Amino acid sequence: MPRKTLIDVELSNPSQVKSKVARAVIAALAKECKSYCMLSGYENLPDSFDTDIDFMVNNQDFERMPQIIQQVALQTNTRLFHSVEHEITARSYSLAAQSGSQMTVVQPDSTCDYRHFGSLWLRADEVLAARIWHPRGFYIPAPAHEFAYYLIKRLNKRSISPEHGLKLHRLYLEDQAGCDRMIARFWKGTQQSRIREMAVSNDWTKMSLSLEAVRSELTQNTGESASEKLAFSSRHAVHFMRRMTQPTGGWIALIGPDGSGKSAIIGAISQQFTAAYREVKLYHLRPKSLRRKTSSGTAVTDPHGRPPRGLLASLAKVVDLAVDYFVGYFFQIAPAMRRSHLIIFDRYIYDLIVDSKRIRYGGPAWLLRFVGRIIPRPDLVILLDAPAETLWSRKQEVPFEEVVRQRAAYLDVARNLSSAVIVNAAQPLPAVIHDVDRAIVDHFARRAATRLHLQLPELRANEIEVDAASQW
């Protein structure tokens, strides 16, 4: 059966995919929204940009944006698989498109009132009322508003490079009076004069010496009154609780016998998903939260070569593993997911349940299975499966009979795990990468649809076997 999936596209060039999505986003904003403007990074839109498409709409259109972006995804044959509400008035969306083993991520990033670090700086009604038409076919902010937006953004990120400074300088020259009014809104006295001088001269070297003082005065002059801050405090609390209970990061574990290609797959996907997540973190087997051993760098060629531990030592090993998984989850994994990180494990405890000899375990098998039931579980477990003959031809570190046994045990584990996906790892590497990408995007697209109250489009035929059987 030919492989067809919702995120496969005919365009193989990432820039073509990005341009297609950008054009669809601009068209949707013009058609569906009362008003809009692109905020920054629009100089070469829609033909060329990094990953983000930053834009502003009014409050009503902001609430409708999930449905609008979902329509963009359908029009461009991409998949909405990730969304981050990074402020109460700002939300980014990640769309994925795939051609073979190559995946492209585009991030429309919407805002209404411009907030950063919880504070209000620019109101959407003010910015949209003064927007101007750009020759490339869309609306942009007036120079003074873009100057304020960009300067506040760079100050809050504590980074103004020569490139950033040049952009601020050019915006200032376009409307000096308007930019001066924006500067006067947020700074008084000495700081006001210094910022004007830097904007005129394009010499921002003094900013590094007074950055904290400039930021301190900025935070005292937000665009929000005391009553508005009080009124929005409940929304901030809800936003905080949602980030705690619905982390925007993800957690994936790839499992499978030796020879299934886990290392190559993890290397590929860790690069491909970098654009959608703040950071990608890799772990091997366990969090190692209790102690950190330095690897010798020597490849393991005989994983069953050493004799099993005695009963007491084996029980101690299981306790050590269980504590490590719990402590690692609460102090490493869960906080990282709340910060929109993607966690990828190369092996997990399920590998030890199948192949306990690898850790010289000599205790009862049921105890490892029990630990597998109670420890925190990844969002998605991907089993890289291949016929025993294929696995044996790639790695011959254990007897062939053991490979046959392990393969059957892995299949049994995966088919009794919820949110487990079995991928055919006997295919050429690009095809395996394709299917793993597809499994990840499909899983997180379902999560995003639930959180955004969207209806998922029907999936077309695919060759990935997904089992959602009973829990352990």
N, C-alpha and C positions, 0 to 999 in steps of 0.2 A: 504494500500500500504506500503511495507517495506521501511524504510528510507534508502536511499543511497545518499551519497553526495561525492563530489570530495575530500574532506579532511578526509573522514572516512578511517581508515586503520585497517587491521586485527591485527597488533601488538599493544597490550595494554600496554606494558612496555615502558615508555618514553626513557629509555636507548637504547632499540632496535631501536626505531624510529630514534634517534640521530645517532646511529652507521650506520644505513642504509643510512642516508643522507650524513654523513661524507665520507663513502666509495664512494658514487656516486659523491660527489664533487671532491675527489682526482682523481677518474677515469676520470672525465670530464676535469680536469686541465691537466692531463697527455696526454689525447687524443686531446684536442682542442687547447691547448696553446703551443706556441713556447717554453716557459720555465716558471717555477713557483717555489715557495718555500713556505712552511708553516712558518709563522713568529714567533708565540709563542703559548704556551698552547698545544703543539703537543705531549707531552710526552706519553700520553696514547691513542692518536688517532690511529685508528678510533673507538676504543671500548668505550672510556670514555673521556668526556670533559664537561665543564659547559654548555655554550650555543653557544659561538662564535667559528667560524672556521676562523682564521686570515691567509690570504695568500697574496703573492705578485706575480704580473704578469707584463709583459712589457706593454707599452702604448697602442699598438694596441690591445692586448688581453683584456686589461681593458675596452676598448670601446665596445667590444663584450660580456662583462660579463653578461648583462641582458638576452641575448638570451641563454647563457650557463646555467645560474641559472634556467631559465624557463625550460630548458630541464631536469635539475636535479629534479625540482619539478614534472614534468610529470613522470619521471622514478620512483620516490619514493612515488608517490600518495600523495604529499603534495601540499600546495598552497602558491604561492608567493603573499603576501598580503601587504608588507610594505618594503619601501626602503628609505634609508637616505644617501644623499651625504654629509657626514660630513666634507669632504675636497674636493678640486677640483680634487684630484687624489685618492680619497678613497670613497667607497660606500658600505654600508651594506645592506643585503637583509634578510628579515624575512620570513621563511617558516613555515607553520602551518600544523600539522597533528592531527587528532582527532579520538579518540576511545571512543564512548559513551560521557560521560560528561567530559572526560579527554582530555586536549589539550596539545600538545607539540610544542614548538617553537624552531627552530634552525636558527642561524644567520651566514651564510657565509659572511665574511667581507673582501672585496677586496681592494687592493691598488696597484698602480704602484710606482711612486716616493713617498717616505715616507715623508709626510708633517704632521705637527701638529701645530695647531693654525695658519695656513696659511703659515708657514715657511718651506722651503725645508731642509731636514736633510740628507737623503740617496737617491741616485738615483737607480732606478730599475735595469738599465744595470749593474751597479757595483755589486749590491747584487746578482743578478741572475748569473752573470759570475763566482762568487766564491762559489755558493751553493754547498752543499754536500749531499750525500745520507744517509738517516736515516734507521736503521735496520727495522723499522716498515713499510717501503715500500713507502716512499715519500721523496721529497727534503726539506731541511731546510737550513737556512742561515749558512754561516761560523760563527764560534764562535765570531769573532771580530765584524762582522756586527750585529749579534743578541745582543751582549753586548751593542753596541752603540744604537741600536733601543730600547732596553728595558730600558736603563738608561735614555735616552732622554724622553721616554714616562712617566717614573715614576717622573722625575723632572718636566715635564710640568703639571703633575697631583698633584705635591707637596706632594707625598706620597711614601716613601721607607720603607716598613715594614721589619722585620727580614726575612720573607720569600722571599721578593723581593731581599734583600741584599744577601741572600745565593745563589740565582740564578745568580746574577751578579758575585759573587765570583767564582762560579763553571765555568762560561763562561770565566772569566779572566784566570783561571788556565789552561784552555784548549789551549789558545793561548795568552800568555802574551805579546809577541812582537806585534801581530796584534791589541790587545786591547789597548796597549800603543799608537799605531799610531792613533787609533780612538780617544783616549783621547786628544792627542796632536792636533788633527784637530779642536777640539772645545774649548780647554782651554789652557792657557799659564801659566807659572810661578807657583805661589803658589797654585792656584786652581788645576792645573794639578798634582802637587805632592801630594796634599791631596787626590784627587780621586784615584790615583794609590795606595796610602797607604791603603785607605779604601777597595779597591778591593782586595788587597793582604791579608789583615788581616781579612776581613769580619766583620769589625767594622764600622758601618755606623752611629754611634751615633753623630759624629761631623757634619754630613750632615745637621741635623736639625738646627744647629747653624748658618750655612753659606748657607742655601738653596737658599735664594734670591740672594745672591752674585754669586753663581754658576749658577743660571738660567740667571742672567743678562749677564754674560760673554758668556754663551751659545747662547743667542739670538743675540749676536754681531758676531757670527762666524757660520752662517748658510751655507748650501751648495749651496747657490744661489748668483750669481753675481748681481751687481746693474742693469745691462742691462736686466738680466733675470727677476729680480723683476719688472722692468718697463714693460716688455713684458707680464708678467702674471697678471699685475694689472687689465687689462680688464676682464680676466677670473674670478678674484676674485670678481669684481663688478657684473658680471653676476651671479656668484654663490650666492652672497648676495641677489640680487634681486629675484632670484628663491626661496631662503629660505623665503623671505618676502611674495611673491605672491603665493607660493605653499608650505604652511607649512607642515612639515612632521609628525606633531602630528595628533590627531583625536578628534572628538567631537561627543558624543553619548548621547541621552536622552532616558531613559526608562519611559514609561507612562502606565497608566492603572488604573482600579478601585482598591479600597482596596480589599485585598485578592488575588490579581493576582501574588504575590510572588516577587515583585520588590527587596526588601531588600536582599533576599537569592540569587537572580540572580546576583545582583551587587556585592555582596561579593565574588561570585565565579569568575566572569569575571575580577574583579579588580586584582585578584591574577594571573589569567592565562595569561593576556596580559602584565604583568610587564616586562617580558623578552624582549618584542618587543619595548617598549617605555622607555624613560629615566625616566619617573615618571607617575604614575596614580593619578589623582586628582578627588575627589568626591565632588559634590555639591548637595544640596537639594533644588529643586524648582526654586531657583533664585541665582544669584551670591553673593548677600548681599555685594555689593561693596560700598554702601553708609553708611551702619552701620552694626555692627556685634552684634547680640543679642546672649546671651548665653542661651542655651536650658535648660529648667527646668528639663529635663530628664523624665518627666511624659508623658506616652503614651496618645495620643488623642483617647478617646473612644466615643466621641459624637461630630463629626466634624460639625454638623448642629445645635448644641444646643444653640448657641448665635444668637440673632436677627441680621438681616442685617443692615449695616450702612445706613445713609441717603444719599441723592443724592450727596451733596457736598463732604462728606467724602469719598464716593465711587469713585467720580471723582479724588479726591486727591490720593486715593489708586492706581488707574490706572496710573496716572502720575508717582507716586513713582516707580511702577513696571517697566514702560517703561524706565525711566531714569536708574534704576538699571541694567536692561538687557543691555542697550547700554554701560553704563560706565563699567560694568563688562566685557563685550566682549572686548572692546578696551584696557582695562588696566589689565585684568586678563587672559581671555580665549585666545585671539589672540596671545599675547606674549608667553603663555605656549605652544600653538600649534606650534609656530615657534621653540620652544626648544624641539620639539619631545615628548611632553607630551600627554597623553591620558586623555581627560576630559569626565567624566561620570556624567550625571545629573539624580538623582532620582526624577522624575517628572519635568515638564517644564510648560510653560504658557498654553500649550494645556490642561493640567489637570484642570487649572482654568477656561478655556473656557467651559469645560464639567461640572465642579462642582464649580461654582462661590460662592456658599454658604459657601464653605470651608474658604474663606477669608472674609465672611460677605459682599459680594458685593451686592449693591442694585441699581446699575446703569443700563443703557441699555446694552443688550447682544452684540449688534453690536460693541460697543466700545472695549470690550475685544477681539473680533474677529479681529478688525482693528489693535490693538496692536500686535496680533499674526501674522499679515501679514508683519509688518514693522520691527520688532525686528530681530536681527541676529538669524539664524537658525542653529541647529546642523547639522553635516554631515549626521547623521543617526538617525531616530526616530524609536524606537521599541515599539510597542504596545503589551503588554502581555494581551491576550484576553482569556476569558473562559466563558462558559455558566453562566447565572445569578444564577442558582441553585448552581453551584460550588462555585462561589464567595460568595454567601450568606451563604453557609455552613462553609466557612472559617472565615468570619467576618460579624457580624450582627450589625454594628454600625449605619446603615441607613436602612429605610424600604426596603422590597424586591422590591416594585414597583420602588423605586429610583435606585436600582441596575440595574433593567431591563432598565430603561431610560439611565443611565450612560453608560451601555455597548453599546447600540445602538449609543449614541452620540460619544463615543470613536471610534467606527468603522467608523462613518461618517467622523470624523476628520482625521483619518489615511488614509482613501481612497481618501482624497483630499489634501494630502501632497505628495510632491515629496520625493523620497528616504525614504519612510516609509515602515516598515516591520511589518506584523501582525504574532505573534507567538502564537501557541496554548498553553496557560498556564494551561490547565486542565490536561495535561500529568503529569506523575511523574517528580519530580524535576530534576533528571539527564537528562531526555529527553528534558526538557525545556532549561536547560543549554546548551545542545548540539545544539539546534536550534538557540539560541541566539548567541552562538559562531559562528555558521555557517553564520548567517546573517551579523555579524560584519566582518568576514573574506571575505565573498563574496563582500561586499560593498567596502572595502579597496583594495581588489584584483583588482577590476575594476579601481579604481583610480591609483593604481601602474602600471597596464598595460598601461593606457593612458599616464602616465608620462614617462614610459620607452619605449614607442612605441612597445609594445608587443601585440600579438593577444591572447585574452583569449581562453582557451580551452572550449569546449562545456560542460555545466553543465548537470549532470544527474538528474533524477527525484527526487523531494524533496517534503516535505509536508509544506513548509513555503509559506504563501501567501504574495506576494510582489505587492503592488500597486504603480504605478507611474502616478497618475492621474494629473489633472490640478492643478496649484497652487491656493492658497486661493485667 
